[in-house]
Amino acid sequence: MAGLLTRVRSLSSLLAAHPARAVVAAFAVVVLGGAVLLTLPIASEDGSATRFVAALFTSTSAVCVTGLAVVDTGTYWSAFGEGVILALIQVGGFGIMTMASLLALLVSGRLRLRMQLTAQAETKSLGIGDVRRVLLGVAGTTLIVELAVSAVLALRFRYGYGNGFGEAAYLGYFHAVSAFNNAGFGLHADNLTRYAQDAWVTLPIAAAVILGGIGFPVVLELLRHRSRRRTTGRRNWTLHTRLTLIMTAVLLLAGTVLTCLLEWTNAATLGPQDVAQKILSGFFHSAVSRTAGFNSLDIGALHASTLLMTCVLMFIGGGSAGTAGGIKVTTFAVLFAAIIAEVRGESHSVVLGRRLAPQVLRQALTVALLGIGLVIASTLALLALTEERLEAVLFEVVSAFATVGLSTGITADLPTTGQLLLIGLMFVGRLGPITLVSALALRERTRRYELPEERPVIG
């Protein structure tokens, strides 16, 4: 018994010394716990036990706020199962360590230094003193947005589609939580295709997706500087906020335009719609492609060119420290700035009047190259395991890695090995390559000397 206690204490000290490891461990525990709950007979509609791989896939998809599924959410799972999925989405989006830190704050009124460091690893706040404000801000923002969007959706489902009050409220709340947390889980077999021309459904969901996808630091900074602007008349936004907002707007516009152009005459997608409906569907597809996983268009019917464009949007993803996946828009902006600087022959990368630190570029390159490597390796593995076409496999892999959840419909038909591969991709994509690598590292190394400099031939 004493030996077991010693091992537990050693493990606790190890996790406390490396908060990133604690984040990884906490996510893994919640995923496994959710999988166990979903295997129970009470979790399925027909009362039968669910096979563990399917439960694990669903739990991972929910905690990692992805939305990929091997069974239909609305028809396979019972009310208990849907409740478990909803709870996993909320916990996963809010952040395991953020949730634990908030509970500790509410109970004791103060945060221990160790808990603050763990929360900082999850929320990516800039200072330990900011953790209390970040936690309360995240909780308040989440509650307000989810309740507001769920109220709009519930009213639409009640008076627009004739659902009962209880059913409308449940549908509204489930989709609002799924949207703000960028999960993409829906309760209809066709996801949101039945609401493709209904702006009262698609636009609130798109708004929730965008707010959750730009990242909590950006939302909190916008709220914090709103009152300051009233007194000074100026916006004092940080570079991170400006980059995130600009890139989000650019990618939303580019995705909308490209979706409309590529699918304008496709009889299975935008073809039968009028001009206004095509623009609405194109905007919604652009908004959800980078993070959420809802779909108002039949993904399997999209042209190969549209699938490739969507893969690019999914891989880029949304904002940092939010519920979005991908390599993040700031990473993409930093890499683009580095290319511009190199083409111009400049020694430093400059973005919006600010010089970027060299380590920022190294971090961006690491995240992007690790992501590309994982996508390529996983695509090759799935192609070897299945007979599916390349564009469908690549789309599924990018969707899993970027925790988007859009699917061409092949996920449920993949062999068990393929589904386990996607589970790993979703887990890595949610935590981020840098976080996972630092969590797995056994020790840190500091170089105590400098080697001679030399330049190999490039290109």
C-alpha positions as CSV (number, residue, x, y, z in Angstrom):
1,M,0.0,0.0,0.0
2,A,2.8,2.4,0.9
3,G,4.5,1.6,-2.4
4,L,1.3,2.4,-4.3
5,L,1.0,5.7,-2.5
6,T,4.6,6.6,-3.3
7,R,4.0,5.9,-7.0
8,V,0.8,8.0,-7.0
9,R,2.7,10.9,-5.3
10,S,5.5,10.6,-7.8
11,L,3.1,10.7,-10.7
12,S,1.3,13.7,-9.2
13,S,4.6,15.6,-8.8
14,L,5.5,14.7,-12.4
15,L,2.2,16.1,-13.8
16,A,2.5,19.2,-11.6
17,A,6.0,19.9,-12.9
18,H,4.8,19.7,-16.5
19,P,1.2,21.1,-16.8
20,A,1.0,20.0,-20.5
21,R,1.3,16.4,-19.3
22,A,-1.5,17.0,-16.9
23,V,-3.7,18.3,-19.7
24,V,-3.0,15.2,-21.9
25,A,-3.6,12.9,-19.0
26,A,-6.9,14.6,-18.0
27,F,-8.2,14.5,-21.6
28,A,-7.3,10.8,-21.8
29,V,-9.1,10.0,-18.5
30,V,-12.2,11.8,-19.6
31,V,-12.2,10.1,-23.0
32,L,-12.0,6.7,-21.4
33,G,-14.6,7.5,-18.8
34,G,-17.0,8.7,-21.5
35,A,-16.3,5.6,-23.6
36,V,-17.2,3.4,-20.6
37,L,-20.5,5.3,-20.0
38,L,-21.4,5.0,-23.7
39,T,-20.9,1.2,-23.7
40,L,-23.6,0.8,-21.1
41,P,-26.9,-0.6,-22.4
42,I,-28.8,2.5,-21.1
43,A,-26.8,4.7,-23.5
44,S,-28.2,3.1,-26.7
45,E,-31.7,3.5,-28.0
46,D,-32.4,-0.3,-28.3
47,G,-30.9,-1.1,-24.9
48,S,-27.9,-3.1,-26.2
49,A,-24.3,-2.7,-25.2
50,T,-22.3,-0.7,-27.7
51,R,-19.0,-2.1,-28.9
52,F,-16.0,-0.4,-27.2
53,V,-14.4,0.9,-30.3
54,A,-17.6,2.7,-31.4
55,A,-18.0,4.1,-27.9
56,L,-14.4,5.2,-27.7
57,F,-14.6,6.9,-31.1
58,T,-17.8,8.8,-30.1
59,S,-16.3,9.8,-26.7
60,T,-13.0,11.0,-28.4
61,S,-14.9,12.9,-31.0
62,A,-17.0,14.6,-28.3
63,V,-14.2,15.5,-25.9
64,C,-12.0,16.6,-28.8
65,V,-15.0,18.6,-30.2
66,T,-14.7,17.0,-33.6
67,G,-18.1,15.6,-34.7
68,L,-17.0,12.6,-36.6
69,A,-19.3,9.6,-35.9
70,V,-19.5,5.9,-36.6
71,V,-23.2,5.8,-35.6
72,D,-26.0,8.3,-36.1
73,T,-26.2,10.4,-33.0
74,G,-29.9,11.2,-33.1
75,T,-31.2,7.6,-33.7
76,Y,-28.6,5.3,-32.1
77,W,-28.1,7.0,-28.7
78,S,-30.7,7.2,-26.0
79,A,-31.5,10.3,-24.0
80,F,-28.8,9.2,-21.5
81,G,-26.3,8.6,-24.3
82,E,-27.0,12.0,-25.9
83,G,-26.6,13.6,-22.4
84,V,-23.2,12.0,-22.0
85,I,-22.1,13.2,-25.4
86,L,-23.4,16.7,-24.6
87,A,-21.5,16.7,-21.3
88,L,-18.3,15.5,-23.0
89,I,-18.6,18.2,-25.6
90,Q,-19.0,20.9,-23.0
91,V,-16.1,19.6,-20.9
92,G,-13.9,19.1,-23.9
93,G,-14.6,22.6,-25.3
94,F,-14.2,24.3,-22.0
95,G,-11.0,22.5,-21.3
96,I,-10.4,19.8,-18.7
97,M,-8.0,21.9,-16.8
98,T,-10.0,25.1,-17.2
99,M,-13.0,23.3,-15.7
100,A,-11.0,21.9,-12.8
101,S,-9.5,25.3,-12.1
102,L,-12.8,27.0,-12.2
103,L,-14.3,24.5,-9.8
104,A,-11.4,25.0,-7.4
105,L,-11.9,28.8,-7.7
106,L,-15.6,28.6,-6.9
107,V,-15.1,26.3,-4.0
108,S,-12.1,27.9,-2.3
109,G,-12.2,31.4,-3.7
110,R,-8.5,31.2,-4.6
111,L,-6.2,29.2,-6.9
112,R,-3.1,27.4,-5.8
113,L,0.0,28.2,-7.8
114,R,0.2,24.7,-9.1
115,M,-3.4,24.8,-10.3
116,Q,-2.8,28.2,-11.9
117,L,0.1,26.8,-13.9
118,T,-2.0,23.9,-15.1
119,A,-4.8,26.2,-16.1
120,Q,-2.3,28.4,-17.9
121,A,-1.2,25.5,-20.0
122,E,-4.8,24.9,-21.1
123,T,-6.0,28.5,-21.5
124,K,-2.7,29.8,-22.9
125,S,-3.1,33.0,-20.8
126,L,-0.2,35.3,-20.8
127,G,0.3,35.5,-17.0
128,I,-0.4,33.6,-13.9
129,G,-2.2,36.6,-12.5
130,D,-4.6,36.6,-15.4
131,V,-5.9,33.0,-14.8
132,R,-8.7,34.0,-12.4
133,R,-10.0,36.6,-14.9
134,V,-9.7,34.2,-17.8
135,L,-11.5,31.4,-16.1
136,L,-14.4,33.6,-15.1
137,G,-14.5,35.3,-18.5
138,V,-14.5,31.9,-20.3
139,A,-17.3,30.6,-18.1
140,G,-19.4,33.8,-18.5
141,T,-18.9,34.0,-22.3
142,T,-19.7,30.3,-22.7
143,L,-22.9,30.6,-20.7
144,I,-24.1,33.8,-22.4
145,V,-23.5,32.7,-26.0
146,E,-24.9,29.2,-25.6
147,L,-28.0,30.4,-23.9
148,A,-28.6,33.2,-26.4
149,V,-28.1,30.9,-29.4
150,S,-30.2,28.1,-27.9
151,A,-33.0,30.5,-27.2
152,V,-33.1,31.7,-30.9
153,L,-32.9,28.1,-32.2
154,A,-35.6,26.9,-29.8
155,L,-38.0,29.6,-30.9
156,R,-37.3,28.8,-34.5
157,F,-37.8,25.0,-34.0
158,R,-41.0,25.7,-31.9
159,Y,-42.8,28.2,-34.2
160,G,-41.1,27.5,-37.5
161,Y,-41.2,23.7,-37.5
162,G,-43.9,22.9,-35.0
163,N,-41.8,21.0,-32.5
164,G,-43.1,20.8,-29.0
165,F,-41.7,23.3,-26.4
166,G,-39.6,20.7,-24.6
167,E,-38.3,19.2,-27.9
168,A,-37.5,22.6,-29.4
169,A,-35.7,23.7,-26.2
170,Y,-33.6,20.5,-26.2
171,L,-32.8,20.7,-29.9
172,G,-31.8,24.4,-29.5
173,Y,-29.6,23.8,-26.5
174,F,-27.9,20.7,-28.0
175,H,-27.1,22.4,-31.3
176,A,-26.0,25.7,-29.5
177,V,-23.6,23.8,-27.2
178,S,-22.3,21.8,-30.2
179,A,-21.9,24.9,-32.3
180,F,-20.1,27.2,-29.7
181,N,-17.8,24.3,-28.8
182,N,-17.2,23.7,-32.5
183,A,-18.2,20.0,-32.1
184,G,-20.5,19.6,-35.1
185,F,-22.7,16.9,-33.5
186,G,-26.3,17.1,-34.7
187,L,-29.4,15.2,-33.8
188,H,-30.6,14.7,-37.4
189,A,-29.4,12.0,-39.7
190,D,-28.8,14.6,-42.4
191,N,-27.1,17.0,-39.9
192,L,-28.4,20.5,-41.0
193,T,-29.1,19.9,-44.7
194,R,-32.9,20.3,-44.0
195,Y,-32.2,23.8,-42.7
196,A,-29.9,24.8,-45.6
197,Q,-32.2,27.7,-46.7
198,D,-33.2,28.7,-43.2
199,A,-31.2,31.7,-42.1
200,W,-32.8,31.6,-38.6
201,V,-31.1,28.3,-38.0
202,T,-27.8,28.5,-40.0
203,L,-26.8,32.1,-39.1
204,P,-27.1,31.7,-35.3
205,I,-25.2,28.5,-35.5
206,A,-22.5,30.1,-37.7
207,A,-22.2,33.0,-35.3
208,A,-21.7,30.6,-32.4
209,V,-19.1,28.6,-34.4
210,I,-17.2,31.8,-35.3
211,L,-17.2,33.1,-31.7
212,G,-16.1,29.8,-30.3
213,G,-13.5,29.4,-33.1
214,I,-11.7,32.7,-32.8
215,G,-10.5,31.8,-29.3
216,F,-11.3,32.9,-25.8
217,P,-8.4,35.4,-25.5
218,V,-9.7,37.3,-28.5
219,V,-13.3,37.4,-27.2
220,L,-12.2,38.5,-23.7
221,E,-9.9,41.2,-25.2
222,L,-12.8,42.5,-27.3
223,L,-15.0,42.7,-24.3
224,R,-12.3,44.2,-22.1
225,H,-11.4,47.0,-24.6
226,R,-15.0,47.8,-25.4
227,S,-15.3,50.1,-22.4
228,R,-11.9,51.5,-22.9
229,R,-12.8,52.5,-26.5
230,R,-15.8,54.5,-25.2
231,T,-13.5,56.7,-23.1
232,T,-10.4,57.0,-25.5
233,G,-12.0,56.4,-28.9
234,R,-9.2,54.1,-29.8
235,R,-8.8,50.4,-30.2
236,N,-5.7,49.0,-28.5
237,W,-5.9,45.5,-29.7
238,T,-2.9,43.1,-29.4
239,L,-1.2,41.7,-32.5
240,H,-2.8,38.3,-31.8
241,T,-6.3,39.7,-31.8
242,R,-5.8,41.8,-34.9
243,L,-4.2,38.8,-36.7
244,T,-7.0,36.5,-35.7
245,L,-9.8,38.8,-36.7
246,I,-8.3,39.7,-40.0
247,M,-7.4,36.2,-41.0
248,T,-10.9,35.0,-39.9
249,A,-12.6,37.5,-42.1
250,V,-10.3,36.8,-45.1
251,L,-10.8,33.1,-44.8
252,L,-14.6,33.4,-44.4
253,L,-14.8,35.5,-47.5
254,A,-12.5,33.4,-49.5
255,G,-14.3,30.2,-48.5
256,T,-17.7,31.7,-49.3
257,V,-16.6,32.9,-52.8
258,L,-14.8,29.6,-53.7
259,T,-17.6,27.4,-52.5
260,C,-20.1,29.4,-54.6
261,L,-17.9,29.4,-57.6
262,L,-17.0,25.7,-57.5
263,E,-20.5,24.4,-56.6
264,W,-22.7,27.0,-58.4
265,T,-24.0,24.5,-61.0
266,N,-23.7,21.3,-59.0
267,A,-27.2,19.8,-59.1
268,A,-26.5,17.9,-55.9
269,T,-25.5,20.9,-53.9
270,L,-26.0,24.6,-54.8
271,G,-27.5,24.0,-58.3
272,P,-31.2,24.0,-57.4
273,Q,-30.9,27.0,-55.0
274,D,-31.5,30.7,-55.9
275,V,-28.8,33.3,-55.7
276,A,-29.5,34.3,-52.1
277,Q,-29.7,30.7,-50.9
278,K,-26.4,29.9,-52.7
279,I,-24.7,32.7,-50.9
280,L,-26.1,31.6,-47.6
281,S,-25.1,28.0,-48.1
282,G,-21.6,29.1,-49.3
283,F,-21.1,31.3,-46.2
284,F,-22.3,28.6,-43.9
285,H,-20.0,26.0,-45.5
286,S,-17.1,28.4,-45.2
287,A,-17.8,29.2,-41.6
288,V,-18.1,25.5,-40.4
289,S,-15.3,24.1,-42.6
290,R,-12.5,25.5,-40.6
291,T,-13.7,24.1,-37.3
292,A,-17.2,23.0,-36.6
293,G,-18.3,20.1,-38.7
294,F,-21.9,21.0,-39.3
295,N,-23.0,20.7,-42.9
296,S,-25.9,22.1,-44.8
297,L,-24.6,20.6,-48.1
298,D,-24.1,16.9,-48.9
299,I,-20.3,16.6,-48.4
300,G,-20.2,13.4,-50.4
301,A,-21.7,15.2,-53.4
302,L,-19.2,18.0,-53.5
303,H,-16.8,18.3,-56.4
304,A,-13.2,17.1,-55.9
305,S,-12.0,20.7,-56.2
306,T,-14.4,21.8,-53.4
307,L,-13.2,18.9,-51.2
308,L,-9.6,20.1,-51.7
309,M,-10.5,23.7,-50.9
310,T,-12.3,22.5,-47.8
311,C,-9.3,20.5,-46.8
312,V,-7.2,23.6,-46.9
313,L,-9.7,25.5,-44.7
314,M,-9.9,22.7,-42.3
315,F,-6.1,22.4,-42.0
316,I,-5.7,26.1,-41.2
317,G,-8.5,26.0,-38.6
318,G,-9.5,28.8,-36.3
319,G,-8.1,30.9,-33.5
320,S,-5.7,29.8,-30.8
321,A,-6.8,28.9,-27.3
322,G,-10.4,28.3,-28.4
323,T,-12.5,25.4,-29.4
324,A,-11.2,25.3,-33.0
325,G,-8.7,22.8,-34.4
326,G,-6.2,23.0,-37.2
327,I,-2.8,24.7,-37.2
328,K,-4.6,28.0,-36.3
329,V,-4.9,31.2,-38.3
330,T,-2.1,32.9,-36.5
331,T,0.3,30.1,-37.5
332,F,-0.7,30.4,-41.1
333,A,-0.3,34.2,-40.9
334,V,3.2,33.9,-39.4
335,L,4.3,31.5,-42.1
336,F,2.9,33.8,-44.8
337,A,4.7,36.7,-43.3
338,A,8.0,34.7,-43.3
339,I,7.6,33.9,-47.0
340,I,7.0,37.6,-47.8
341,A,10.0,38.6,-45.8
342,E,12.2,36.0,-47.5
343,V,11.0,37.0,-51.0
344,R,11.8,40.7,-50.2
345,G,15.2,39.8,-48.8
346,E,14.4,41.2,-45.4
347,S,16.0,39.8,-42.3
348,H,12.9,39.9,-40.1
349,S,9.3,39.0,-40.6
350,V,6.9,41.9,-40.0
351,V,3.2,41.7,-39.5
352,L,0.9,44.8,-39.0
353,G,3.8,47.0,-38.0
354,R,5.3,44.5,-35.5
355,R,8.5,42.5,-35.9
356,L,8.0,38.8,-35.1
357,A,10.4,37.1,-32.8
358,P,12.5,34.2,-34.3
359,Q,11.0,31.6,-31.9
360,V,7.5,32.5,-33.1
361,L,8.5,31.4,-36.7
362,R,10.2,28.2,-35.4
363,Q,7.0,27.3,-33.4
364,A,4.8,28.0,-36.5
365,L,7.1,25.8,-38.7
366,T,7.0,23.0,-36.1
367,V,3.2,23.0,-35.8
368,A,2.7,23.2,-39.6
369,L,5.2,20.5,-40.5
370,L,4.1,18.2,-37.8
371,G,0.6,18.6,-39.0
372,I,1.5,18.0,-42.6
373,G,3.5,14.9,-41.6
374,L,0.7,13.4,-39.6
375,V,-1.8,14.0,-42.4
376,I,0.4,12.4,-45.0
377,A,1.3,9.4,-42.9
378,S,-2.3,8.8,-41.8
379,T,-3.6,9.2,-45.4
380,L,-1.1,6.6,-46.6
381,A,-2.1,4.2,-43.8
382,L,-5.8,4.6,-44.5
383,L,-5.3,4.1,-48.3
384,A,-3.5,0.9,-47.5
385,L,-6.3,-0.3,-45.2
386,T,-9.2,0.6,-47.5
387,E,-10.3,0.8,-51.1
388,E,-11.6,4.3,-50.8
389,R,-10.6,7.0,-53.3
390,L,-7.8,9.4,-52.4
391,E,-9.9,12.6,-52.0
392,A,-12.3,10.9,-49.6
393,V,-9.5,9.5,-47.4
394,L,-7.6,12.7,-47.4
395,F,-10.7,14.7,-46.5
396,E,-11.5,12.3,-43.6
397,V,-7.9,12.5,-42.3
398,V,-7.7,16.3,-42.4
399,S,-11.2,16.5,-40.8
400,A,-10.0,14.3,-37.9
401,F,-6.7,16.0,-37.4
402,A,-8.2,19.5,-37.5
403,T,-11.1,18.3,-35.2
404,V,-13.6,19.6,-37.8
405,G,-16.0,16.6,-38.1
406,L,-17.1,17.0,-41.8
407,S,-17.3,13.6,-43.5
408,T,-17.8,12.2,-47.0
409,G,-19.5,9.3,-45.3
410,I,-16.8,6.7,-45.2
411,T,-16.0,6.9,-41.4
412,A,-18.6,4.3,-40.4
413,D,-17.4,1.9,-43.1
414,L,-13.7,2.0,-42.1
415,P,-12.2,-1.1,-40.5
416,T,-11.5,-1.0,-36.8
417,T,-7.8,-0.2,-37.4
418,G,-8.8,2.8,-39.5
419,Q,-11.2,4.1,-36.8
420,L,-8.5,3.7,-34.2
421,L,-6.2,5.8,-36.4
422,L,-8.8,8.5,-36.6
423,I,-9.2,8.4,-32.8
424,G,-5.5,9.1,-32.5
425,L,-5.7,11.9,-35.0
426,M,-8.6,13.6,-33.2
427,F,-6.7,13.3,-29.8
428,V,-3.5,14.8,-31.2
429,G,-5.4,17.5,-33.2
430,R,-7.3,18.7,-30.1
431,L,-4.2,18.9,-27.9
432,G,-1.9,20.2,-30.5
433,P,1.4,18.8,-31.7
434,I,3.5,21.1,-29.5
435,T,1.5,20.2,-26.4
436,L,1.6,16.5,-27.0
437,V,5.3,16.4,-27.8
438,S,6.1,18.5,-24.7
439,A,3.9,16.2,-22.6
440,L,5.6,13.1,-23.8
441,A,9.1,14.5,-23.4
442,L,10.8,12.9,-20.4
443,R,13.2,15.8,-19.8
444,E,14.2,19.2,-21.0
445,R,17.6,19.8,-22.5
446,T,19.4,23.1,-22.5
447,R,22.4,23.5,-24.9
448,R,25.3,24.9,-23.0
449,Y,27.5,25.7,-26.0
450,E,27.2,27.0,-29.6
451,L,28.4,25.1,-32.6
452,P,30.1,26.7,-35.7
453,E,27.6,28.2,-38.1
454,E,27.3,27.0,-41.7
455,R,24.7,27.5,-44.4
456,P,23.7,24.5,-46.7
457,V,22.4,25.1,-50.2
458,I,18.6,25.6,-50.2
459,G,16.5,25.0,-53.2
